[in-house]
Amino acid sequence: MSMLSRPALSATAGTTGAGPRAGGPASADAAPAGSPAAGCGTGSDPDTDPTDRPRGALRFPTGFGWGAATSAYQIEGAAKEDGRGESVWDTFSRTPGRTRNGDTGDVAADHYHRYADDLDLMRDLGLRSYRFSISWPRIQADGAGTVNQRGLDFYRRLVDGLHERGISPMATLFHWDLPQALQDAGGWENRDTAYRFAEYAEAVFRGLGDQVPVWLTINEPKTVVQNGYLTGHHAPGFQDPQAAYLVAHHLQLAHGLAVRALRATGSAGRIGPALNLHPCYAADDSPEAARAARLYDGYENRLYLDSILKGSYPTDVLDDLGADSRLARGVADGDLEIISSPIDLLAVQYYTPYYLTGDGATVTRWPTSQADWQQIYPDGMYDILTRVTHDYGPLPLTITENGLPQADTLSADGTVDDAGRISFLRDHIAAAHRAVSDGVPLESYHVWSLLDNFEWAEGYDQRWGLVYVDYPTQRRVPKRSAHWYREVIRANGL
């Protein structure tokens, strides 16, 4: 097994919702200034004081979907209310030493009780789209069997409230909160979990499908694989490389089964996966670095893109894992046909690039954010969007996560000045606009995140939201970036 497959070099974001939150890739020493790197552009200083009002020079297509994103475990709270069962993240976060400060999502941003006020915040921001996730253990406490009507009713109220405010719902079926009962039966290592997911998906489609125009199946399967089974920084907290890539296959299988479940209901809703994609560049001009970057790209991107969009796993990754790997042995006849069931759109989540040296180590080329795994490189947004369109055809794309963590503080005057976030968003939106101008069929853009929230293993120390949450009081305060983003939406561009 190559260095690229080892736990020490594999991780990602997940934002958190989002993104690779805890445990980014291990890095070698940063490359010297001025050394060559493929695909490099100019990153922005996140502390630059930006001009808040968009100038209108970069306008997006009419009807472009400006939005924001969240996930259930990170914002809902109400962990033991209305029939919700335990998830792997309940177990993981309550285990001493697993999260910063011992933080859990038991209360989080208390969105379960405050959703109506949060919907009003979205309306006031001018959001056209809201991407949220549905908690599997809130729908099926044990991951199978009877549907918990109280849980389903909560999401029906949420979706109805979005429509009442003129906001289009985009629902994610799985954002990492696997029911603990299924984990006890083997979790994603157990092929049966993919079929339980399809049953859960069908129940949600039948309960909400007439009101949700866009469905996303699995959020960042790569993050579950890498952080859950390689580094152990996320639930379920394992370090088992052989299990990791069997898990990848079962997550992909679950995606395909859910696509087929939606089609079987006759719903007019659109569906696709949510993949965190990272451009992988050679850190120098050597053939060894080019080969390392290509293989790293296989693990980071093509393992998921090729199986869904081409019906095959990349041969370089399969060769690297070996013919006797659990992934190779776990693929049954017909699996790849299921995984590659036609989708309607692809959700792209972009946070950071990777640079690879000839020995497979990653190096840092750009300023990093509060999350040390995140290099701030807006051109990577352009590169990954155009690459997907070039390699896989004109499939409709949506950006469902892109954002920056900061140690935001509430000033005495009741404001939050997050100028760095504005710079970050401005530069990444500009890169997305350049991709659209070059023919990428991008339909929408969602900031990660609407609210400050439980940031997985980082607990509450990292704040990603447009809206500041004062956790002791649950008071919401729109940050400077929220006011800026409202103007972007109003202008339909920068």
Secondary structure, DSSP 8 states (H G I E B T S, - for coil): --GGGSGGG----EETTEE--S----B-S---TT---TT------TT----SS--SSSB--TT-EEEEE--HHHH---TTSTT---BHHHHHHTSTTSSGGG--SSSTT-HHHHHHHHHHHHHHHT-SEEEEE--HHHH-TTSSSS--HHHHHHHHHHHHHHHHTT-EEEEEEESS--BHHHHHTTGGGSTHHHHHHHHHHHHHHHHHGGG-SEEEEEE-HHHHHHHHHTS--STT----HHHHHHHHHHHHHHHHHHHHHHHHHT---EEEEEEE---EEESSS-HHHHHHHHHHHIIIIIHHHHHHHTSS--HHHHHHH-TTSHHHHH--TTHHHHHT---S-EEEE----EEE-TTS-EE--S-B-SSTT-B--THHHHHHHHHHHHHH-S--EEEEE----B-----TTS----HHHHHHHHHHHHHHHHHHHTT--EEEEEEE-SB----GGGTTS-B--SEEEETTTTEEEE-HHHHHHHHHHHHTB-
